[in-house]
Amino acid sequence: MVQGRTRSRVLTQGDRHGVQEDSREEQEQSHRRGSSREKKKLGKQGVLLLTVNGLFSAANALSGTFMGVYLWKAKNDFATIGWFMLVTHFTMALTFWLAGKWVKEHNKMIVLRLGIALFALFYLLLLYFGVNSVRHILLLGFVQGMASGFFWLSFNVVYFEITEPGNRDRFNGWTGTLVAVSGMAAPWLSGLIIASMTGNNGYRVVFTISTAIFIAGVVVSFFLAKRKLLGTYNWMLPLQCLRDKEAPWRSIAAALVAQGVREGVFGFLIALLVYIATTSEQKLGNYALITSGVSFFSNWLVGRTIKPVWRRQGMFVGVIMLILVILPFFWKVSFGTLLVFGVGTALFMPLFSIPMTSAVFDLIGRYEESVKQREEFIVMRELSLNVGRIGGTFLFITIVSWNHSPLVLNLLLLGIGSSPFFTWLYMRRYLDGISPAGHLLTE
């Protein structure tokens, strides 16, 4: 799409007036569509996609919550788990970029199913390697990274195609709700199973159940309609966008990198800290039950009430609270302070994540030309997130290899946990830029 400055009109802020002047008739049609779009409900395909995501979330919550614990019990080393996650994030980024061509020019539903199937393979490998899994973290990270890349690339493309600005926040709210429900029931059940069995027998049962759920997800995905194909894949579009100094995607990419920094570390470290503080998988399951219960409520509430015009203020409040809930760790890292952090994060994370996700996808859908290159923009989004995840995880490995005293870990958590502020800083101009009817709200 971006072949020099002459073809970057979908990306630049300065073109807003030009687009309005040259496309008045198109805007009037958009306005007429807006009234129905604003109240549009999720269709059958949206419900099916939510079902697939629900199964995926349940399988991951069942076993993924305890992955770090499983590796930690084999080898008490933060850096080892960090390397596993680093390989995962790097492979995921590479998979996004390479698989983008197949998703755009061939059958994206095959990629979705392949991602789910690879997750099933990942847990089969864990069952096969058993306690020796820690010796194969590079292979396991590679398989998990490919699985994540295939699944999330195709999922996000299909999600974009079946949603519109009028129902995107609702879909994201339901997605968060399903993730929360899965996070409530699945880890709690896993904790009971693991705690009630000797040795690693409970882990084997949990990993087997996850594998079966992933297979069920593959089956349900066959009911999703085959998506239309359009155009050829532009390998270099992310770089072309970043070279354009007037393109909003430069700021948005920076915001996504900052978002990824926190995700890359907190995604695995918090559950591990809960286990270290309690030495009990059952208490970790209880922790997930409580925090996910709060997340269920907050995702439901934010998904139903937030409007594009409120995204900027809502996201700022969420960012500040996500930072403040880290401070109790400086007093003491215990189950109590971890619970304060978990409940606070669950309560305010939707104020951050829902506006962020919706605003980025709304920008992709702003113009017809960017819609045609949705796969490339989604690849760019995921590459930016994974650059942040890789950077955050590498920083974590570097610090804990040098010193993992409580004070150092707390300072590391505060530093990494403050990265969402930079996400808001870079995104604030684009959070309320479009109304559900498609009109520009800010200049």
Secondary structure, DSSP 8 states (H G I E B T S, - for coil): --SSGGG-TTT-GGGHHHHHHHTHHHHHHHHHHHHHHHT----HHHHHHHHHHHHHHHHHHHHHTTHHHHHHHH---HHHHHHHHHHHHHHHHHHHHHHHHHHHHS-HHHHHHHHHHHHHHHHHHHHHHGGGGGGGHHHHHHHHHHHHHHHHHHHHHHHHHH--HHHHHHHHHHHHHHHHHHHHHHHHHHHHHHHHSSTTHHHHHHHHHHHHHHHHHHHHHTTS------S---TTHHHHHHH-TT-HHHHHHHHHHHHHHHHHHHHHHHHHHHHHHH--HHHHHHHHHHHHHHHHHHHHHHHHH--GGGHHHHHHHHHHHHHHTTGGGGT--SHHHHHHHHHHHHHHHHHHHHHHHHHHHHHHTSSHHHHHTHHHHHHHHHHHHHHHHHHHHHHHHHHHHH---HHHHHHHHHHHHTHHHHHHHHHTTTTTSB-TTS-B---
